[in-house]
Amino acid sequence: GSSSSSSSSSSSSSSSSSGKEVNYLNYHTTHLDKVFPDSILGKIERWFFTHKNSFVSKEKLAKEIGERLDSVRSKTFANKHIFESSGVKGVPGVVHLVHVRILEIEKKLAEIVENEKKLKIRLEEKEDDSKGRELVIIEFKKFFDLNKKKIKEESIFSEGIVNINFMDLAEFSINLSDELLNHPEETLKAMSLSLDDFGLIGTSYVRIKGLPELFNIHIENFRIEHLNQLLLVEGRIVSTSDVRPQVVNAKFECPSCGTVISVLQLEKKFREPFGCSCGRKGGFKLISKDMINTARIILEDLQEKTDNPHSSRLKCFLRDDLVNIKGMKILSPGNEVKCIGILKDVPIPLGPTGVSVKSELMFDINSIELCESEVEVEKFTEKEIEDIKKLAKKINKNGLEEINTSFAPHIYGYEQVKNALILQLCNKRNDGKSRYRNKPNVLLIGDPGTSKSELGKFVISITPGSRMATGGGSSAVGITASVIREEGEGYRVEPGAMIIAKEILFLDELNNLSDEDKPKLQEGMSEQRITINKANIHMSMKVTAGILAAANPVMGLFKTNEDLVKQFNLPAPIINRFDEIFIIRDTVDKEKDQSIARSMIRRDRGLINAEYSEDFLRKFFVYIRNLPEPTISDVMASRLEVLYTNLRKHKSQSININPRIHEAMLRILKASAKIRFSDKIEEKDIERAINILNYSYYQIPPYEFFKEDNPQDELGVIEKIYSKEQEEIKKSTKLGEIQ
């Protein structure tokens, strides 16, 4: 009895001397098994811990743990840093664990218990989630049953695609729509499991459509509160990867506790678990991988919808049916798209094992569609088609004046320039298969402040598939294409504005393009292709857009007494690629200046009401572009031959009338016929083309000198006119000025 009292006293003293008291808890045997190995030292430590670290003789300790006395003595001597002995000479000594070691054991056991609690909570949460998912599945089945007919009409069951309109879901159940918004990944899985009544379970792709604009977030405005939410993003596709098989989920087994850990694979590097709930770090066994067809795109904010001059970009991830042959057609660089998906954060690897404290954003796309869908003619209403035909009929009767007043109505004058731009929008895009262009290229060069940029911006606003770039802010790489090196993935080609634009590329400040960049632009304009030969990448990309460019003279303003071409600050090969060049001078003209001022005041007061809205013009030109190409009759072909022959006889020293002018005229003629809804080129189209070119830099003679019934000697009259005009040029005339 005295010995026991002494031991208890000693233990208490040992505990208090360390400043920390040990709480000897009743641990389960499995907990102790994880801390104490089945060895002599493990048995010794376990006995002391389970007996409140009482002092005991080595003889008794050996008997208690069932080991030989010499083995116990050897272990306590070899590990004397964790054992403390006491006794007097001639009396058998006693031993116990040092207090620090007891604290270490207590800490390990506490960690094991805490991890088990966490695991239990997780299992309970999973059980609750499972019950919640069952309720969600039941609710979705009710929704599907109620909307079965509409869902079938809007889906492609043969391909396993089920399209769900978000507003229909919200109308059925606010709770379900909230679940989809706040827990999209789990909810989409539940929706997929609800499709057994349709016979699609396990093979279906649930795609969400019609997410309200309330959830439309600009890429530049993404914040952590948007993570793991269902969002709508509008943007322009900058680049698209090839379709490749990819591991999207990997399952690992913990060797210690048998737990199966799923790790989503959203980044470039294959990820393994960082740890298990049991406390194990590393050494996990890969048991399975889920692989799917995937592609990645880079999306950028639409310039016209953000104040940021540098459009923010976002990496996006697509899978399954979104990257089939039909889906990939939507993913062409330059397309403006609406994406519904889930914003996720992806760790950024540092070195072979490290991970950055920062994360990269990745948008997991659930559904994607074109913003403007090319304004499909098939979807035009009968009323819209009727209005389009009415305008075409008016143009056929009265000329382009019927539409000219609604084309950039806030800009006064420039009738022939506007006519040229109107007809540029009537030609179908270049197909890239032949060197013959369908789209005319137009250059506006003139003094600052003459509304050149405003005209270009208006063209962009009414033309789906158009793009704007600035010479001063772009290199050949930015306008044509660039080769970008990506960490761990080699090189990829990023197309520039010239490739991305499908209908019109408005290139502002063309004169600021550097000399080394101009050959690239020339290649795109002449060959309708951009060639890339860099970093083992050899490819060519089609140019389908027509070019509308604006530029200032080399000295900022045109000097009257100097040669015009030298003031262009553009090489001759590029000038020759433009079908129509308009020189716009800022001259003092009282009547004209009053009209401009009056127009600006009316615009500021909101008094300019165009007869045709921008939305109508957008649809009008789409309809015109989709019309069949007009034909040229034998009689008209002969007429054009004579016309071109006469023009060739009158080329001057500064103005070269070459076959390109004839090609330009043919493009204008076809556009003029199409805008009238005519299937053939007529005399009125020739008149319109000649009048436009007469007001251009080329200044061919007016139409009346080319009439077939002109009784005068056509050749002599034209020569006299040209001689007179050349003399006037030297006397500071207003050659090329837009009246």
Residue, then its C-alpha position, 0 to 999 in steps of 0.5 A: g500500500s505504501s508503495s502504491s501511494s509513493s508511486s502515485s505521489s511521484s507521478s503527480s510530482s512529475s506532472s506538475s514539474s513540467g507545467k502541463e498536466v496529462n489527461y489520461l483518457n480511456y482510449h479505444t484499443t484501436h487508437l493505442d494500436k496505431v501509436f504503440p507498435d508490437s515491439i518490446l519498447g512499444k509494449i513498455e510505453r503502452w503499459f506506462f501510458t495505460h497505468k498512468n505512468s506509475f513508477v515500477s520496478k523493471e522486474k515487475l514491468a517485465k512480468e506485466i508485459g510478458e518479456r524477459l527481464d534482460s530485454v526490458r533492462s536493455k530497452t530502458f538503458a538504450n532509450k534512457h532519454i525517454f525513461e527516468s529511474s530512481g532508487v537507493k543503493g541496495v534496494p531495487g530501483v523503479v522506472h517510468l516514462v519522462h513527462v515529455r514523452i507522455l505528452e507526445i503520446e497524448k498528442k498523437l492519440a488526440e490527433i487520431v481521435e480528432n481525425e476520426k471525429k472529422l471522418k465521422i462528420r464527413l460520413e454523416e454529411k455524405e449520408d445527409d447529402s445522399k438523402g438530400r440528393e434523393l429528395v432532389i432526384i424525386e423533385f426533378k423527376k416531377f419536373f421532367d414529367l411535367n415538362k416532358k414534351k417541351i424537353k423532348e422538343e428542345s433536346i437531342f435524345s439520340e445523342g443523349i443531350v437533354n437541354i433544360n431551360f433555367m426559367d422553366l426550372a425556376e418557375f417549377s421550384i425556386n428551391l431547385s433553381d437555387e440548388l442549381l445556382n449554389h451547388p451546380e456540380e452536385t445538382l447536375k449529377a442529381m438531374s442526370l440520375s433523374l433521367d431514368d424515365f427517359g431511358l438516358i441514365g448514365t449516358s446523358y449530358v444535362r445542358i442548362k440554357g436560358l440563364p438570366e442576364l442577372f448572372n452574367i459576369h464580366i471576366e474582369n469582375f470574377r471574385i472568390e464569391h463567384l467560385n463554384q457558382l453557376l454563371l453566365v459569361e459572354g466573350r470572344i474566343v481567342s484560341t481553341s485547342d485540339v480535342r484530346p482525351q484527358v483524365v478528369n477524375a482519378k481515384f486513389e486508395c489510402p493504404s492505411c485506412g482504405t479510404v477512396i479519395s477522388v481528385l478532380q483533374l482540372e489543371k495541366k499536371f496530374r494531381e494526387p491527394f495531399g493527404c487522407s483524413c486518417g493523417r496519412k500523407g502521400g503514398f496513395k494507390l491509383i485505382s482508376k481514371d475517368m477519361i473523356n474527350t476534352a478541349r480548351i478555349i481562351l475567352e476574352d471580355l467583349q471590348e464593347k461591353t467593358d471599360n477596360p482597354h485590355s480585355s481580361r481573359l479566362k481559360c475554359f474547359l469543355r467536354d463530351d458532346l460540346v467537343n464533337i464535330k458539330g460543337m467544334k464549329i462553334l469554337s472557331p476563334g473570333n466567335e462571340v459566345k455565351c457560356i453557362g458553367i461553373l467557375k473553379d479555382v485550380p492550384i498553380p504548381l511550383g516546381p516538382t512538388g510545391v503549390s503556389v498560394k495563388s490559384e488560377l481561374m478555370f471555367d467548366i462550361n456546361s453549355i455554349e452558344l453563339c451570341e448572335s448565331e450569325v443572325e440566321v436568315e431562317k429565323f427571320t419573321e415574315k414581317e422582317i423579310e417583308d420590311i427588308k424587301k420593301l427597302a430593297k424595292k425602294i433602293n431599286k427605284n430611288g437609289l442608295e439615298e433610301i438607306n444612306t440617311s440611316f447609315a451612321p446618321h450622326i455623321y453629316g455628309y460623306e454620301q459616296v463614302k457611305n455608299a461604298l461602305i453600304l455596298q461593302l456590307c453586301n458582299k459575302r465573306n471571302d471563302g479562302k479557297s481562291r485568290y479572288r476576293n468577294k469582299p471589297n477593301v476600303l481605305l479612308i485616309g484624311d485629316p484628323g477629326t473627319s469622322k473616319s473612326e466613327l464611320g468604321k465603328f458604325v460598320i462594326s456595330i451593324t456587322p456580326g462577326s466583325r472586329m476592330a484593331t488599332g495600328g498604333g496598338s498592334s503589331a503584325v502578331g496582334i493583327t495577324a497571328s502569334v505563336i505563344r509558348e505555354e508552360g509544359e505544353g509547348y507552343r500554340v498559335e493565337p490568331g490575331a484580329m485579321i483571322i478572328a474577324k469573319e465579315i469586316l476588320f476595321l483597322d484604325e490608324l493604319n498609318n501607325l503600323s510599323d514597316e516590319d508589320k506591313p508585309k504581314l498585312q499585305e500577305g493577308m490582304s492579297e493571299q487571303r491567308i496568313t502563314i506561320n513558320k515559327a517554333n516548328i509550327h508551319m501552318s496557314m490560316k484563312v482570312t475571310a473578312g474584308i478590310l476597312a481601314a482608316a489612316n492619317p497623312v504622314m504629316g498629320l494633315f494633307k499638304t496641298n502642293e505635295d504628291l498625294v501618294k507620298q503623303f499616304n505613308l503606306p507602301a504601294p503594295i498595300i495601297n494596291r490591295f484597296d478597291e476604293i480609297f477615299i481622301i477626306r480633307d478638313t477644308v473650310d466651307k461655311e455652308k458645310d461647316q454650318s451643316i456639320a455643327r447643326s447635325m452635332i447639336r441635333r445629335d446631342r439633343g437626341l433629335i436624330n431619328a433614323e428611319y431604319s434602326e441599327d438592329f434592322l440594318r444588321k438583319f438587312f445586310v445579313y439577308i443581302r449577303n445570303l442572296p445568290e450572286p448576280t450573273i453577268s449577261d453576254v451583253m453586259a459582259s461586252r459593255l464592261e469590256v469596252l468600259y475597262t478598255n477605255l479606262r485603261k487608256h486614261k491612266s495618269q502618272s499618279i493613278n494607275i488603272n490596272p486589272r485590280i480596278h476592274e476587279a474592284m468594279l465587279r465587286i461593287l457591281k455585284a453588291s449593287a445588284k444584290i441590294r436591289f434584290s436583282d439576280k443580274i447586273e444592270e446599267k444602273d449598277i454600272e452608273r452607281a459603281i462609276n459614281i463611287l469610283n469617281y469620288s474616290y482617289y482614282q477619280i475616273p470620269p463621271y458616268e455620263f462619259f461612258k454612256e453607250d449613246n453618248p454622241q461625242d467621241e468618248l475617248g477625246v472627251i475623257e482625255k480632255i477631262y483628265s488633262k484638265e484635272q491633272e493641271e488642277i491637281k498641280k494648282s492645289t485642287k481638292l482631288g479626292e475631297i468628299q463633297 
